[in-house]
């Protein structure tokens, strides 16, 4: 279920909410693909966007429930349209626990105690 494109409907992550609250973006996307790739993308209202890409894997201490996924960001990119694209060293690694409410809706709590509510697309 996790391996697909998701739209973040709500989050307590202040770094993400900055873009929403300032009107820079209206949508947060998360894509989990190829079994081990995580990409978070914040498209900007006026073009371009900001994103991080990293790796994911099931946590070693999953106690057979499979709810915990570890992540490590490896790349951060800022696309400011005609002014170019810039890569930055990423910050962040940790884990998130996922509870599926159905096939289209999930809730994550991560290692920083942030919450994400996501809808599959």
N, C-alpha and C positions, 0 to 999 in steps of 0.2 A: 504493500500500500504506500509506503514512504517514497518509492522511486517514481516521481512524477513532478509536474509543475504545480506549485501551490501559491496562493495569494494570501498574504498575511492580512487578516481582517482586523486584528487588534493585537497590540503588544505593550508590555510595560518597559521595553528596552528604550532608554532615553536617547541613545545614539540614533536609533531609527526614527523615533518620534520627532526629533529635531527637524528632519526633512518634511514631515507631514505638518507639523505645527507652524512652520515658517512658510508654508505654501510652495515649497520647492518641488514637492512630489505629492501625488495623490494615491500612489499605489506602490506596494512593496511585493516583490516577487521572490520566490525561493524555488530553485530547481534541484532535485536530487536525481542523479542519473548514473548510468553505467556502473551501478553497484557501489561506487566509492567516491562520486563527485558531488560536492555541495556548492551551489552558486546562489548567493543572495544579490539581488539587483534592485536598485532604487532608481527608476526612470524619472528624469526631471521633466517638469511641465513644459519647459521651453526647449527640450531636446537634450540629448546626452543622458548621463546618469552616473551613479556611483555603485560599485559592486565589489564583492569579495568572493574569491573562489578558494576552495579547499578540499580536503579529503574527509571522508567519513568511514567509520567501521563500527560494527557491533562492539560494545564494551566487553572486555574480557571477563568482567565480574557480573554478567547478566543474569545469573541464577535461573536460567532457562526461560525467563519471561520475555526476553528479547526487546524490552522497552527502551533500554538505554543505548544511545548511539554516541560515540566519541567523534569529535571533529577537530580539525586543525586547519586554519586558513593559511594559504600559501601565496596568495596574490591579491592585491587591492588595486582597483583601477578607477580613475576619475576621468570621465569623458565630458568635456565642456564644449562640444560641438566644434565650431570653426576655430577655436583656440587650441584644439588638440586633445589627445589622450595621454594621460600620465599614470605611470605605475608607481605604487608605493609598497614598502614592506608592510605586510599585513600584521595585525595584532589580533590575537585570539586563538585560544584552543580550550577545549573543555568537553562537555557532554550535554546531551539533552534527553529527557525521558518523554516518550510519546504515548498518549492515550488517544485511541481512535473512537470517536463518537459514532461514526458510521463510515462508509467508504469515501465520503466527501469532506469530512470535517475531523480535524485533529487538534489536540491541545498539547503543547510542549512546555515543560519547565526545564530550565537549563542550569548549568553549574553556577551561574551568577544569581540564581533565583528569579530570573525573568520569565515571564509567561508569554507565549505566542499562541494565538488562535488562528488556524489556517484552513482555507477551503481549497480543495482540489480543483484544478482547471483542466 
